[in-house]
């Protein structure tokens, strides 16, 4: 027996809800990864700034 139109609609809605939840999860995961990467890049740039400043002071002292 074929599913009724109501059953097919319910199944379609369930698939849409599952896909929407998966997309929301993926978006949140990407945002977390972006935030972590941004923090690491900021730390790296700050470290480079310190090294450059230290080297500049060393050159000026000579």
Secondary structure, DSSP 4 states (H G I P E B T S, - for coil): -PPPHHHHHHHHHHHHHHHHHHHHHHHHHHHHHHHHHHHHHHHHHHHHHHHHHHHHHHHHH-
